[in-house]
């Protein structure tokens, strides 16, 4: 929800494709990187909404989401 109006985001799934000989053995050894998920708000000015992806090799999945400002006194 943005400024009281419901909006739909586009969900992208990013897949790493290790091709050839190395890709074959990466799949056998269970070393294929996990898919990354990214959400973008579509429109005249596209905006990043969130992501779920590893930030470094063999790292855990991180969830990144935008948080709106919190004004003192509810302004």
Phi and psi in radians as a Rosetta constraint file:
Dihedral C 1 N 2 CA 2 C 2 CIRCULARHARMONIC -2.191 0.35
Dihedral N 2 CA 2 C 2 N 3 CIRCULARHARMONIC 2.041 0.35
Dihedral C 2 N 3 CA 3 C 3 CIRCULARHARMONIC 0.928 0.35
Dihedral N 3 CA 3 C 3 N 4 CIRCULARHARMONIC 0.663 0.35
Dihedral C 3 N 4 CA 4 C 4 CIRCULARHARMONIC 1.440 0.35
Dihedral N 4 CA 4 C 4 N 5 CIRCULARHARMONIC -0.032 0.35
Dihedral C 4 N 5 CA 5 C 5 CIRCULARHARMONIC -1.975 0.35
Dihedral N 5 CA 5 C 5 N 6 CIRCULARHARMONIC 2.312 0.35
Dihedral C 5 N 6 CA 6 C 6 CIRCULARHARMONIC -1.270 0.35
Dihedral N 6 CA 6 C 6 N 7 CIRCULARHARMONIC 2.360 0.35
Dihedral C 6 N 7 CA 7 C 7 CIRCULARHARMONIC -2.323 0.35
Dihedral N 7 CA 7 C 7 N 8 CIRCULARHARMONIC 2.656 0.35
Dihedral C 7 N 8 CA 8 C 8 CIRCULARHARMONIC -1.826 0.35
Dihedral N 8 CA 8 C 8 N 9 CIRCULARHARMONIC 2.417 0.35
Dihedral C 8 N 9 CA 9 C 9 CIRCULARHARMONIC -1.806 0.35
Dihedral N 9 CA 9 C 9 N 10 CIRCULARHARMONIC 2.689 0.35
Dihedral C 9 N 10 CA 10 C 10 CIRCULARHARMONIC -1.594 0.35
Dihedral N 10 CA 10 C 10 N 11 CIRCULARHARMONIC 2.278 0.35
Dihedral C 10 N 11 CA 11 C 11 CIRCULARHARMONIC -1.759 0.35
Dihedral N 11 CA 11 C 11 N 12 CIRCULARHARMONIC 2.046 0.35
Dihedral C 11 N 12 CA 12 C 12 CIRCULARHARMONIC -1.826 0.35
Dihedral N 12 CA 12 C 12 N 13 CIRCULARHARMONIC 2.395 0.35
Dihedral C 12 N 13 CA 13 C 13 CIRCULARHARMONIC -1.969 0.35
Dihedral N 13 CA 13 C 13 N 14 CIRCULARHARMONIC 2.049 0.35
Dihedral C 13 N 14 CA 14 C 14 CIRCULARHARMONIC -1.752 0.35
Dihedral N 14 CA 14 C 14 N 15 CIRCULARHARMONIC 2.115 0.35
Dihedral C 14 N 15 CA 15 C 15 CIRCULARHARMONIC -1.973 0.35
Dihedral N 15 CA 15 C 15 N 16 CIRCULARHARMONIC 2.329 0.35
Dihedral C 15 N 16 CA 16 C 16 CIRCULARHARMONIC -1.520 0.35
Dihedral N 16 CA 16 C 16 N 17 CIRCULARHARMONIC 2.205 0.35
Dihedral C 16 N 17 CA 17 C 17 CIRCULARHARMONIC -1.952 0.35
Dihedral N 17 CA 17 C 17 N 18 CIRCULARHARMONIC 1.793 0.35
Dihedral C 17 N 18 CA 18 C 18 CIRCULARHARMONIC -1.588 0.35
Dihedral N 18 CA 18 C 18 N 19 CIRCULARHARMONIC 1.920 0.35
Dihedral C 18 N 19 CA 19 C 19 CIRCULARHARMONIC -1.573 0.35
Dihedral N 19 CA 19 C 19 N 20 CIRCULARHARMONIC 2.973 0.35
Dihedral C 19 N 20 CA 20 C 20 CIRCULARHARMONIC 1.197 0.35
Dihedral N 20 CA 20 C 20 N 21 CIRCULARHARMONIC -2.603 0.35
Dihedral C 20 N 21 CA 21 C 21 CIRCULARHARMONIC -1.042 0.35
Dihedral N 21 CA 21 C 21 N 22 CIRCULARHARMONIC -0.806 0.35
Dihedral C 21 N 22 CA 22 C 22 CIRCULARHARMONIC -1.166 0.35
Dihedral N 22 CA 22 C 22 N 23 CIRCULARHARMONIC -0.656 0.35
Dihedral C 22 N 23 CA 23 C 23 CIRCULARHARMONIC -1.123 0.35
Dihedral N 23 CA 23 C 23 N 24 CIRCULARHARMONIC -0.666 0.35
Dihedral C 23 N 24 CA 24 C 24 CIRCULARHARMONIC -1.067 0.35
Dihedral N 24 CA 24 C 24 N 25 CIRCULARHARMONIC -0.848 0.35
Dihedral C 24 N 25 CA 25 C 25 CIRCULARHARMONIC -1.300 0.35
Dihedral N 25 CA 25 C 25 N 26 CIRCULARHARMONIC -0.500 0.35
Dihedral C 25 N 26 CA 26 C 26 CIRCULARHARMONIC -1.121 0.35
Dihedral N 26 CA 26 C 26 N 27 CIRCULARHARMONIC -0.694 0.35
Dihedral C 26 N 27 CA 27 C 27 CIRCULARHARMONIC -1.155 0.35
Dihedral N 27 CA 27 C 27 N 28 CIRCULARHARMONIC -0.713 0.35
Dihedral C 27 N 28 CA 28 C 28 CIRCULARHARMONIC -1.152 0.35
Dihedral N 28 CA 28 C 28 N 29 CIRCULARHARMONIC -0.671 0.35
Dihedral C 28 N 29 CA 29 C 29 CIRCULARHARMONIC -1.488 0.35
Dihedral N 29 CA 29 C 29 N 30 CIRCULARHARMONIC -0.044 0.35
Dihedral C 29 N 30 CA 30 C 30 CIRCULARHARMONIC 1.262 0.35
Dihedral N 30 CA 30 C 30 N 31 CIRCULARHARMONIC 0.501 0.35
Dihedral C 30 N 31 CA 31 C 31 CIRCULARHARMONIC -1.836 0.35
Dihedral N 31 CA 31 C 31 N 32 CIRCULARHARMONIC 0.226 0.35
Dihedral C 31 N 32 CA 32 C 32 CIRCULARHARMONIC -1.166 0.35
Dihedral N 32 CA 32 C 32 N 33 CIRCULARHARMONIC 2.299 0.35
Dihedral C 32 N 33 CA 33 C 33 CIRCULARHARMONIC -1.150 0.35
Dihedral N 33 CA 33 C 33 N 34 CIRCULARHARMONIC 2.578 0.35
Dihedral C 33 N 34 CA 34 C 34 CIRCULARHARMONIC -1.229 0.35
Dihedral N 34 CA 34 C 34 N 35 CIRCULARHARMONIC 2.790 0.35
Dihedral C 34 N 35 CA 35 C 35 CIRCULARHARMONIC -1.170 0.35
Dihedral N 35 CA 35 C 35 N 36 CIRCULARHARMONIC 2.604 0.35
Dihedral C 35 N 36 CA 36 C 36 CIRCULARHARMONIC -1.835 0.35
Dihedral N 36 CA 36 C 36 N 37 CIRCULARHARMONIC 2.460 0.35
Dihedral C 36 N 37 CA 37 C 37 CIRCULARHARMONIC -2.057 0.35
Dihedral N 37 CA 37 C 37 N 38 CIRCULARHARMONIC 2.269 0.35
Dihedral C 37 N 38 CA 38 C 38 CIRCULARHARMONIC -2.318 0.35
Dihedral N 38 CA 38 C 38 N 39 CIRCULARHARMONIC 2.393 0.35
Dihedral C 38 N 39 CA 39 C 39 CIRCULARHARMONIC -2.016 0.35
Dihedral N 39 CA 39 C 39 N 40 CIRCULARHARMONIC 2.231 0.35
Dihedral C 39 N 40 CA 40 C 40 CIRCULARHARMONIC -2.179 0.35
Dihedral N 40 CA 40 C 40 N 41 CIRCULARHARMONIC 2.332 0.35
Dihedral C 40 N 41 CA 41 C 41 CIRCULARHARMONIC -1.415 0.35
Dihedral N 41 CA 41 C 41 N 42 CIRCULARHARMONIC 2.133 0.35
Dihedral C 41 N 42 CA 42 C 42 CIRCULARHARMONIC -1.472 0.35
Dihedral N 42 CA 42 C 42 N 43 CIRCULARHARMONIC 2.789 0.35
Dihedral C 42 N 43 CA 43 C 43 CIRCULARHARMONIC 2.538 0.35
Dihedral N 43 CA 43 C 43 N 44 CIRCULARHARMONIC -2.861 0.35
Dihedral C 43 N 44 CA 44 C 44 CIRCULARHARMONIC -1.104 0.35
Dihedral N 44 CA 44 C 44 N 45 CIRCULARHARMONIC -0.601 0.35
Dihedral C 44 N 45 CA 45 C 45 CIRCULARHARMONIC -2.216 0.35
Dihedral N 45 CA 45 C 45 N 46 CIRCULARHARMONIC 1.528 0.35
Dihedral C 45 N 46 CA 46 C 46 CIRCULARHARMONIC -0.990 0.35
Dihedral N 46 CA 46 C 46 N 47 CIRCULARHARMONIC 2.529 0.35
Dihedral C 46 N 47 CA 47 C 47 CIRCULARHARMONIC -2.383 0.35
Dihedral N 47 CA 47 C 47 N 48 CIRCULARHARMONIC 2.520 0.35
Dihedral C 47 N 48 CA 48 C 48 CIRCULARHARMONIC -1.243 0.35
Dihedral N 48 CA 48 C 48 N 49 CIRCULARHARMONIC 2.289 0.35
Dihedral C 48 N 49 CA 49 C 49 CIRCULARHARMONIC -1.883 0.35
Dihedral N 49 CA 49 C 49 N 50 CIRCULARHARMONIC -0.788 0.35
Dihedral C 49 N 50 CA 50 C 50 CIRCULARHARMONIC -3.051 0.35
Dihedral N 50 CA 50 C 50 N 51 CIRCULARHARMONIC 2.970 0.35
Dihedral C 50 N 51 CA 51 C 51 CIRCULARHARMONIC -2.660 0.35
Dihedral N 51 CA 51 C 51 N 52 CIRCULARHARMONIC 2.701 0.35
Dihedral C 51 N 52 CA 52 C 52 CIRCULARHARMONIC -2.407 0.35
Dihedral N 52 CA 52 C 52 N 53 CIRCULARHARMONIC 1.870 0.35
Dihedral C 52 N 53 CA 53 C 53 CIRCULARHARMONIC -2.856 0.35
Dihedral N 53 CA 53 C 53 N 54 CIRCULARHARMONIC 2.763 0.35
Dihedral C 53 N 54 CA 54 C 54 CIRCULARHARMONIC -1.312 0.35
Dihedral N 54 CA 54 C 54 N 55 CIRCULARHARMONIC 2.449 0.35
Dihedral C 54 N 55 CA 55 C 55 CIRCULARHARMONIC -1.642 0.35
Dihedral N 55 CA 55 C 55 N 56 CIRCULARHARMONIC -0.169 0.35
Dihedral C 55 N 56 CA 56 C 56 CIRCULARHARMONIC -2.682 0.35
Dihedral N 56 CA 56 C 56 N 57 CIRCULARHARMONIC 2.882 0.35
Dihedral C 56 N 57 CA 57 C 57 CIRCULARHARMONIC -1.035 0.35
Dihedral N 57 CA 57 C 57 N 58 CIRCULARHARMONIC 2.266 0.35
Dihedral C 57 N 58 CA 58 C 58 CIRCULARHARMONIC 1.114 0.35
Dihedral N 58 CA 58 C 58 N 59 CIRCULARHARMONIC 0.304 0.35
Dihedral C 58 N 59 CA 59 C 59 CIRCULARHARMONIC -1.494 0.35
Dihedral N 59 CA 59 C 59 N 60 CIRCULARHARMONIC 2.925 0.35
Dihedral C 59 N 60 CA 60 C 60 CIRCULARHARMONIC -1.289 0.35
Dihedral N 60 CA 60 C 60 N 61 CIRCULARHARMONIC 2.874 0.35
Dihedral C 60 N 61 CA 61 C 61 CIRCULARHARMONIC -1.303 0.35
Dihedral N 61 CA 61 C 61 N 62 CIRCULARHARMONIC 2.285 0.35
Dihedral C 61 N 62 CA 62 C 62 CIRCULARHARMONIC -1.893 0.35
Dihedral N 62 CA 62 C 62 N 63 CIRCULARHARMONIC 2.439 0.35
Dihedral C 62 N 63 CA 63 C 63 CIRCULARHARMONIC -1.857 0.35
Dihedral N 63 CA 63 C 63 N 64 CIRCULARHARMONIC 2.161 0.35
Dihedral C 63 N 64 CA 64 C 64 CIRCULARHARMONIC -2.113 0.35
Dihedral N 64 CA 64 C 64 N 65 CIRCULARHARMONIC 2.147 0.35
Dihedral C 64 N 65 CA 65 C 65 CIRCULARHARMONIC -2.345 0.35
Dihedral N 65 CA 65 C 65 N 66 CIRCULARHARMONIC 2.575 0.35
Dihedral C 65 N 66 CA 66 C 66 CIRCULARHARMONIC -1.312 0.35
Dihedral N 66 CA 66 C 66 N 67 CIRCULARHARMONIC 2.542 0.35
Dihedral C 66 N 67 CA 67 C 67 CIRCULARHARMONIC -2.226 0.35
Dihedral N 67 CA 67 C 67 N 68 CIRCULARHARMONIC 2.260 0.35
Dihedral C 67 N 68 CA 68 C 68 CIRCULARHARMONIC -1.249 0.35
Dihedral N 68 CA 68 C 68 N 69 CIRCULARHARMONIC 2.788 0.35
Dihedral C 68 N 69 CA 69 C 69 CIRCULARHARMONIC -1.190 0.35
Dihedral N 69 CA 69 C 69 N 70 CIRCULARHARMONIC 2.618 0.35
Dihedral C 69 N 70 CA 70 C 70 CIRCULARHARMONIC -1.993 0.35
Dihedral N 70 CA 70 C 70 N 71 CIRCULARHARMONIC 1.914 0.35
Dihedral C 70 N 71 CA 71 C 71 CIRCULARHARMONIC -1.560 0.35
Dihedral N 71 CA 71 C 71 N 72 CIRCULARHARMONIC 2.439 0.35
Dihedral C 71 N 72 CA 72 C 72 CIRCULARHARMONIC -1.094 0.35
Dihedral N 72 CA 72 C 72 N 73 CIRCULARHARMONIC 2.428 0.35
Dihedral C 72 N 73 CA 73 C 73 CIRCULARHARMONIC 1.364 0.35
Dihedral N 73 CA 73 C 73 N 74 CIRCULARHARMONIC 0.161 0.35
Dihedral C 73 N 74 CA 74 C 74 CIRCULARHARMONIC 1.252 0.35
Dihedral N 74 CA 74 C 74 N 75 CIRCULARHARMONIC 0.458 0.35
